[in-house]
Amino acid sequence: MFGVVPRKLWSQVCPPDDENRIRMNMNCVLVDTGAEKVLIETGIGDKWPDKHARMYGIDRVRPLAETLFMQTGVSADEVSIVINTHLHFDHAGGNTKLSQLGNAVAAFPNARYLVSRAELDHAEHPTERDRASYLPDNWRPLLETGQLEPQEANYEVLPGLTMETIAGHNRSMQCWRLQRDGRTMFGFADLVPTRAHLRLPWIMGYDLYPVETLAAKKRLLPEAAQNNWLCLFYHDADEPVCRLTEGEKEFVPVPYRAEDEELQ
């Protein structure tokens, strides 16, 4: 998760277990406009055999659909749009679920699924380096039903919610931007997966184009700090939603508190 950064440094902020794994979440977002219920990302999903669940250390309290209903009152049947920033298994694994017959079917049966056309093409023809991250059961059943709708490199989902391709993790990953009443929330996807990755040179070894990741961070993080964006760090296990301040050497995350927001 930290590329060329020495373990002695990153382990101070993300202590590993005895198998060198660190704690991470998959923090999905629901945007409810009333007319549309938009789910951004679907996490790692429930289709894992025991062997791989143990290998990745998947510790799930309940399925995504149950968590979604418990926290928002929105059922899986009510979700009208699902967005994937890219199709890696930890972002799109919950797109589908296993039917009683053991087949992968849409987990959100009434939803349109949106992903960039370039990312879909890459998922269908991955490189040897990232092939293991793409599991076809997460998107091919949706192509068969016509629910998966490939999109342009940059597109508007609905007024105020846009997707933009930002190269680095690969050439076709997208980040999302939600703008309402002069305020912005920005989902960094795997560009800045956790708060620890706010340090400019802390870049995942998974990134196919780390120099482009660095350039994008240099462009976006100052903008986020200067314009008081609410930032979503998809894999952060403790404080995934923050604002940023610009410190002397690095950007400092300020965890979001809803009660503080109400007082402003």
C-alpha positions in Angstrom: 0.0 0.0 0.0 3.0 2.3 0.4 5.2 1.5 -2.6 8.8 2.5 -2.0 8.2 4.1 1.4 10.2 2.1 4.0 8.2 -0.1 6.4 9.8 1.6 9.3 8.0 4.8 8.3 4.6 3.6 7.2 4.2 1.1 10.1 4.2 4.0 12.5 0.9 5.3 11.1 -0.6 2.0 9.8 0.6 -0.8 12.1 0.6 -4.2 10.2 -0.5 -7.5 11.6 1.8 -10.6 11.6 1.1 -11.2 7.9 2.1 -7.6 7.0 -1.6 -6.6 6.4 -3.0 -3.2 7.5 -6.6 -2.3 8.4 -8.6 -0.8 5.6 -12.3 0.0 4.9 -14.3 0.3 1.7 -16.3 3.5 2.4 -19.2 3.6 -0.1 -21.3 6.8 -0.5 -25.0 7.2 -1.1 -26.2 10.4 -2.8 -30.0 10.7 -2.3 -31.6 13.5 -4.4 -35.1 12.3 -3.8 -35.6 11.4 -7.4 -32.4 9.4 -7.6 -30.6 7.2 -5.1 -27.0 7.0 -6.3 -24.5 4.5 -4.8 -20.8 5.3 -5.4 -18.8 2.1 -5.2 -20.0 -1.2 -3.9 -17.0 -2.5 -1.8 -15.5 -5.9 -1.9 -18.7 -8.0 -2.1 -19.7 -11.3 -0.6 -18.7 -13.8 -3.4 -15.4 -14.8 -1.7 -14.5 -18.4 -1.0 -13.2 -19.0 2.5 -9.6 -19.4 1.3 -9.5 -15.9 -0.2 -11.5 -14.3 2.6 -8.9 -15.5 5.1 -6.0 -14.4 2.8 -7.3 -10.8 2.5 -8.6 -10.8 6.1 -12.1 -9.9 5.1 -14.0 -9.2 8.3 -17.6 -8.3 7.4 -20.2 -7.6 10.0 -23.1 -7.6 7.5 -23.7 -7.4 3.7 -23.5 -4.0 2.1 -27.3 -3.9 1.3 -28.1 -4.5 5.0 -25.7 -1.7 6.1 -27.1 0.6 3.5 -30.7 0.0 4.8 -29.6 0.3 8.4 -27.8 3.6 8.0 -30.0 5.3 5.3 -33.3 3.5 5.1 -32.7 2.8 1.4 -33.1 -0.8 0.2 -31.1 -2.4 -2.6 -34.2 -2.3 -4.8 -34.4 1.5 -4.4 -30.9 2.2 -5.6 -31.3 3.7 -9.1 -27.7 4.3 -10.1 -24.5 2.6 -9.1 -21.2 4.2 -10.0 -17.8 2.5 -10.1 -14.7 4.7 -10.1 -13.0 1.6 -11.6 -13.6 -2.2 -11.6 -11.0 -3.5 -9.2 -12.6 -6.1 -6.9 -12.5 -3.9 -3.8 -14.5 -1.2 -5.6 -16.9 -3.2 -7.7 -17.1 -6.5 -5.8 -20.6 -5.7 -4.4 -22.0 -4.9 -7.9 -23.2 -8.5 -8.0 -24.2 -11.2 -5.5 -24.6 -15.0 -5.8 -28.1 -16.3 -6.6 -29.6 -19.4 -5.1 -28.2 -21.3 -8.1 -24.7 -19.9 -7.4 -24.7 -17.4 -10.4 -23.6 -13.8 -10.1 -26.6 -11.5 -10.5 -27.1 -7.7 -10.0 -27.0 -6.8 -6.3 -29.1 -3.7 -7.1 -31.7 -5.1 -9.5 -33.3 -1.8 -10.5 -30.1 0.2 -10.9 -28.2 1.5 -13.9 -24.5 0.8 -13.4 -22.1 3.4 -14.7 -18.3 3.1 -15.4 -16.0 4.7 -17.9 -15.8 2.9 -21.3 -12.0 3.0 -21.1 -12.0 1.3 -17.7 -14.4 -1.4 -19.0 -12.1 -2.0 -21.9 -9.1 -2.2 -19.6 -10.9 -4.6 -17.3 -11.6 -6.9 -20.3 -8.0 -6.7 -21.4 -5.9 -6.1 -18.3 -2.1 -6.2 -18.1 -0.3 -9.1 -16.4 0.5 -6.7 -13.5 -3.2 -5.9 -12.6 -5.1 -8.9 -14.0 -5.7 -10.3 -10.5 -7.6 -7.1 -9.5 -10.3 -7.7 -12.2 -12.9 -10.4 -11.6 -15.4 -10.6 -14.5 -18.3 -11.7 -12.3 -18.4 -8.2 -11.0 -19.4 -6.7 -14.3 -20.2 -9.2 -17.1 -23.6 -10.3 -15.7 -24.5 -6.6 -15.8 -23.5 -6.3 -19.5 -25.7 -9.3 -20.2 -28.7 -7.7 -18.6 -28.0 -4.3 -20.2 -27.7 -2.6 -16.8 -24.0 -1.6 -17.3 -23.8 1.6 -19.3 -20.2 2.6 -20.4 -19.6 6.3 -20.1 -17.1 8.9 -21.4 -13.8 9.8 -19.7 -15.5 12.7 -17.9 -19.3 12.9 -17.5 -22.1 14.2 -15.4 -24.2 11.6 -13.5 -26.8 14.2 -12.5 -26.7 17.9 -11.8 -23.9 18.6 -9.4 -22.4 15.1 -9.5 -19.6 14.6 -12.0 -16.9 11.9 -12.7 -13.5 12.8 -14.0 -10.7 10.4 -15.2 -7.4 10.9 -13.3 -4.5 8.8 -14.4 -2.1 7.2 -12.0 -3.6 4.2 -10.4 -4.2 3.2 -14.0 -5.2 5.2 -17.1 -8.9 5.1 -16.6 -9.7 5.4 -12.9 -12.2 8.2 -12.1 -12.7 10.4 -9.1 -16.1 11.9 -8.2 -17.1 15.5 -7.4 -20.3 16.5 -5.7 -21.1 20.2 -5.7 -24.1 21.7 -3.7 -24.8 25.3 -2.6 -21.2 26.4 -3.3 -19.6 23.5 -1.4 -17.7 20.6 -2.8 -17.2 17.0 -1.7 -14.5 15.0 -3.6 -14.0 11.3 -3.6 -10.3 10.5 -4.2 -10.9 6.7 -4.9 -7.4 5.1 -5.1 -5.6 8.3 -5.9 -5.4 9.1 -2.1 -6.7 5.9 -0.6 -6.2 6.8 3.1 -5.2 9.9 5.1 -1.6 8.5 5.3 -1.4 8.9 1.6 -1.7 12.7 1.8 2.0 12.7 2.0 3.0 13.3 -1.6 5.5 10.5 -2.1 3.4 7.9 -0.3 2.0 6.2 -3.4 0.7 2.6 -3.7 2.9 0.0 -5.3 -0.3 -1.1 -7.1 -0.3 2.1 -9.2 0.6 1.5 -12.8 1.7 5.2 -13.3 3.1 6.5 -10.0 4.6 9.6 -11.5 1.1 10.6 -12.8 -0.3 9.9 -9.3 2.2 12.3 -7.8 1.3 15.0 -10.4 -2.4 14.6 -9.7 -1.9 14.8 -5.9 0.2 18.0 -6.4 -2.6 19.5 -8.4 -5.7 18.4 -6.3 -4.6 18.5 -2.7 -3.8 22.2 -2.7 -7.1 22.9 -4.4 -8.9 20.8 -1.7 -7.2 22.7 1.1 -7.7 26.2 -0.4 -11.4 25.6 -1.2 -12.3 23.7 2.0 -13.4 20.6 0.2 -14.9 17.7 2.1 -12.7 14.8 1.1 -13.6 11.1 1.1 -10.6 8.7 1.4 -12.1 5.4 0.3 -9.9 2.9 2.2 -9.4 4.9 5.4 -10.5 2.7 8.4 -10.9 5.4 11.0 -11.6 8.9 9.6 -12.5 8.6 5.9 -14.2 12.1 5.7 -11.9 15.1 6.3 -11.1 18.6 5.3 -7.5 19.6 4.7 -5.2 22.3 6.0 -1.8 23.0 4.5 1.0 22.4 7.0 4.6 23.3 6.7 5.6 20.1 5.0 2.4 18.2 4.2 -1.4 18.4 4.2 -3.1 17.8 7.5 -6.5 16.1 7.6 -9.1 17.5 9.9 -11.8 14.9 10.6 -15.3 15.8 9.7 -17.9 16.2 12.4 -21.5 16.7 11.5 -22.2 18.7 14.7 -19.3 21.1 13.9 -20.7 21.6 10.4 -24.1 22.6 11.9 -22.5 25.3 14.0 -20.8 27.0 11.1 
